[in-house]
Amino acid sequence: MSALPKEAHGIDAAPGVHIDRLTVRFGARAVLDDLSLHIERGEFLTVLGRSGCGKTTLLRFIAGFVKADALAGKLTIAGRDLTHVPPHQRNLGLLFQSYALFPHLSVFDNVAFGLRARKLKSSEVARRVADALKLVQLSDAGHVMPAQLSGGMQQRVALARALVIEPDVLLLDEPLSALDANLRASVRSELKALHERLPNLTIVCVTHDQDDALVLSDRTLLMRDGRIAQLGAPRELYDAPNDAFVARYLGAANLLPPRVVYPVGDARHDERERLACIRPERFTIRPLGDGPLHGTIASVEWYGAVLSISVALDAMPDEPVLVSAQRGHARMPEKGTRVSLRFEADDVVLVRP
């Protein structure tokens, strides 16, 4: 879509999205609490968090849809103060989990709707719709009605409609949640490829799915109770979580007392303020005695290429640890087998409870 990269037109807009000290209250409850955030131009940011954490409210604030009992803060996009600008004047692309296609309009007319509302010439509408449909690989579908399309194709039509207006920011609210697992993975890959083709497009995506964050993001924002729990590259949140909440949200995590992990004499053995976090894939199951931790296999679950193994450690038998391993040609571990667990020193991260 030739019109989207703004450098091609010589436009040097101030980059990114700036949110300064945003607070949103409904009654006595602060849904967002003094939140500040800078999103770089061209960045793909995913926003994660449990229901009620404020992630959708954050997206709606950027879009201009929040009507709260109390709202404070400032929003700047591409150098413009949009804090009090109505939604239709913000030049944002929106894609929600219900694609909201007009069933009585063809694919072409659905994508053209926003351009016609802006009263563009027919020739310009036709050119930009063609560019948008090409971008989402639906060049030949302009005449088709939405009901004739699969869920994944409908999602791409909605995406083309959001992109055709050449937005400063594309906002995605659970865009893949209506798709089945296989289609979700395929569309996720298409969305990542799309962003690579449009490197200057800023995307903010709200999702509850950790895989979306790990695959798509330049950075991931994990929210908790209206505040930022941690913000950084997905790998940073996974490998170096700030606390137990972040560790558990980004995947399975074994959180152990440091005395279990570190030997007597190590200064960390007597640590009381933090927990030792070890991801399941960091453990290696070895014959008994060939590792620092000893225990008994409590269960084995097979997930195709991956085994999820629960091990009751002698040091804490009531709280089994999880071990994940690639299925190989050797025999599967059996419940009741006595084993040891090995790990490397840099596999352990101390986190706040």
N, C-alpha and C positions, 0 to 999 in steps of 0.2 A: 504494500500500500504506500505509494510514493509520497503522499502528503504528510505521513505521520512524523518521520524524523525532521524536526524543525530546523536543524542546521541547513537542510537543503533549501530553505527559504531565507536563510540569513538571519533567522530569529535567534537571539541570544537571551531567552527568558531566564530570569533568576531561577536557580534550580530547586527542585524538591518541594516537600511538604513540611511546614513547620507548625507544630502545635505547642503552645506555650501555656502551661499551668491550667490545664483543662479540668474543671470540676462540674459534674452533672449530678443533680440531686432530684430524686422523686420522693416528696415528703421528707422524712428524716433520713432516708437512705441515700448515701453517696454511691452512685453507680460507677462514677469515675472520680478519682480523688487526687487532685493536684498533679495531673499527668502531663509531662512534657516529652516531646518526641520530635526528632528530625529524620525525615526519610529523603534519601538522596534522589535526584533525578535519575531515572533509568533503573532504580532499584526495585527488586521484587521482594516485598515484605509480607510474610505471613503472620497472622495474629492468631494465637492459640489460647485456649483456656476453657475451663468448665462452664457449663450453663450458668448465667448470672454473673460472670466475672467482669462484664463490661465490654467485651470485644465487639459485639454487634452495635452497641451504643457508640463506640469509638468510630466505627465505619459510618454510621448514620450521622454523626456529628460532621464528619468530613463532607458527606453528601448534602448536608443542610436540612436533615429531616428530624432533628431532635427538638422536641418541645418539652421542656422540663420545668419543674417548680422553681429550680434555681440552676442557672448555667453561667459559668465564668470561664474565661480563657480566650485565647486568640488563635485563629487559623490563618496561615498564609500559604498560598499555593502559587508557584511560578512568579513570586514577587508581588502578588496581589493579596491584600487583606480581604478575606472572604468571610470573616466571622459573622457578619450580618447580611450577607448576600443571599438571596433566595436560590433554591436548588437549580432552577432552570437557567440561571445566569452563571453557574460555576464551571461550565465546560468539563464535566466529569462523565466518564463512561461507567455505567452500572450494569452488573450482571448478578442476579439473585438466583437462589436454588430453584425457584419456579420461573421458568424462562420467560413467561408472560408474553409469548408470541400471539399475535392476532390471528385467530384460526381462519378468518374469512379473507385474509390477505396472503398473497403468494410470498415466497421467500424474498424475492426482489422488493416487493412493497413493504414487507416488514423491515428490511434493512434500510430502505429509503425513508421511512417514516420521520425520523428525526431531522433529516436534511430538508424534507418538504416543509416541515414545521418552521424551519429557518428561512423558507422561501428562496431556496437556491434555484438556479436555472435548471431546466430538465437535462440539459447536456452535462452539467456539473454533477447532478444527482446520479445520472447513468454511469459516469466515469468513476465516481467514488464508490458506488455500490459494487461495480465490477471489481475494483481494486480490493474492497473488503472481502468479497466472496472468494476471490483468488487467494487472499491471505489465509483464509480458514479452509482452503481446499474444497470449495463448493461452487466453482465457477459455472458448472453446468446445471445448477439447481435453482436458478432464479425463478423459473416458471412453476416450481413444485409448491404444493400447499403443505403447511406444517404437519398435518395429520398423516401425510405420506412418508414422513421422515422418522428415523430411529431417534431414540433419546439422545445419543451422542451427536447426531447431525443437528437436532434442534438446539442443542447447547452451542454448537458452532454458529448457527444462525444468530442466536442471541448475542454471541460474542462479536460477530460481524456488525450487528446493529450498534453495539456499544463502541466499537472502534471507528465506525465510519464517520463519526462527528469529529474525529481527531482530538480526543480528550487530552487534557493535561495529566489526568490521573485515571486509571482504570480501577474501579472498586468491585471486588468479587466477594459475594456473601454466600459461603457454602456452595460454590458453583458445581461441585462434583457429587454432592450428597445424594442426588436422585438417581445416580447411575449404579449399576451392579458392579461387583468387584473387578471383573475383567475389563469392562468398558471404562471404569474409573481409571484404571492404570493406563489404558490407551490414551484417554483424553488428557490425563495428567501429563503424559509425555508430549502430546500435541501442544499443550499450553506452555510447556517449557521451551519447546522449539519455537513457538510463536514469539516468546519474549526474546529469544536469541536473534530473531529476525527484526525485532523492533527494540534495539538496545536503549533508546532514549525514552521509552514509555515507562512511566512509574506505575507499578501495580501494588495494590494493597488487597490482600486476600484473607478473609476471615474463614477459619476452618476449625473443626474439632479433631481432624485426622492428622496424626503425627507424621504419617507418610507424606502427606501433602507438603508439610513444612520441610521435611528432610530432603525431598526431591526438588521442590520448586524454588525454595527461598535463597536469596542472597543473605538475608538476615531473618531471624525469627523472633517475634515478640511474644513471650508467654506472660499472660496476665493472671492475676489472682486478687480477688476482692477489690477490683477497681484500680489496682496499681500494677506497675511493671514488676513481675517476679524476676525476669532476666531477659536481656536483649543481646543478641549476638548472632554469629553465624550458626547454622544448625549443628554443625560438628562441635562447636564450642559448648553449646547447651548440652549436647549428648555426652561429650567427653569430660567436660569440666563444669558440671552443674553447681549453682550457688548453694543449693540446699536440697533436702530430701524431696520436697514438692516438685522441683524442677527435674530431679533425677527420675522420679517415678513417672512423670508426665511424658517424658520423651522416650520411654521404653522401660522394659523390665530392669529392675535394679536391686541388687542385694545390698542392704544397709546393715552393716554389722558393727558391734562394739569394737573399737580399735584393739582392745585387749585380745580379741580372737584372732586378729590378722597379724599384729606385730608381736615379735618375741619380747620376752622379759629383757630389760636393758635398753630397748629402743625407747626414746623419749616419747614416742607416740603411743606406746602401750597403755599409758595411764591417762590418755586424753579423755576428758569427760564432756567437753562442750560440743564435740562433733562425732559424726558417724563415718565409718569407712565404707565407701561406695565402690562396688565391683560389678560391672556388667556381666551377665551370664556367659557371654561369648568369650570373656577373658579367662574363665576357668578352664583348665584341662583336667580330665579325669585320668588318674594314674593308678597303677597297682598300689595296694595298701603299703604305706611306708615311704613311697616315692613322692612326697609332697608335704607341706607344712600343716595342712588341714586334713583331718581324718573323719570318716563318717560312713553311713550306710545309705545305699540307693533306696529311696522311698517310693519313687514312681518313675516311669518312663512313658512319655507321650511322643508319638510319631507324627510329624507334619510334613510328610513327603521327604524332601531333602534334608530336613532339620529335625533333630531330636531335642525335646525339652525334658531335662532330667532333674528331678528333685532329690537333693541329698541332705539327709539329717546329720548334721555335724555332731561329733561327740561333745564339743564345747557348748553347743546350744541345740539339743535334740528336738526341742519343741518348735523351732522356727527354721524349717528346711530352707536351704539356698537353692537357687535355680542355676542350672548349667545348660547352655545350649551348644550343640555340636552338630557339625555336618555329618550326615549319614555316610559311612564308608563301606568298605567290603568286609570289615571285621564284624564279628557277632555284636548284636545290639546288647548294651548293658542290661543286666537283669535286676529286678527288684530284689532287695535283700543282700546284694553283693557289698562287701566291705571294700572301700576305695579310699584313695587320697586325692586331694585337689591341689593343683599347682597354679601359680599365677606369677606375673612379673611385678616388680616393685612399682613401676609406673602405670600399672593397671588399677591402682588404688587411688581414689580421690577422697579426701576428707571434706565432708559437707556439714552444714548446719542441719540440725533435726528439722 
